[in-house]
């Protein structure tokens, strides 16, 4: 999970510099998670209560995915609903 340092509830409140920092942090997360040798990633966030957000501080989920795992190729919504 990558979390905004400044408190904002939504990524839509982030500044252009924060978006750039987010890109850098996602690259760092991908590099760190590569040691698990995933076949892919599910990356996403929920925004607002209706969007499934439960922690009202902007954060993005980065989940390693592996071929052959249960629910492979079904995306973040399926992963979260399990």
Secondary structure, DSSP 8 states (H G I E B T S, - for coil): -EE-SS--SSGGG--HHHHHHHHHHHHHHHHHHGGG--SEEEEE---SGGGT--S-S-EEEEEEE-TTSTTTTSHHHHHHH-
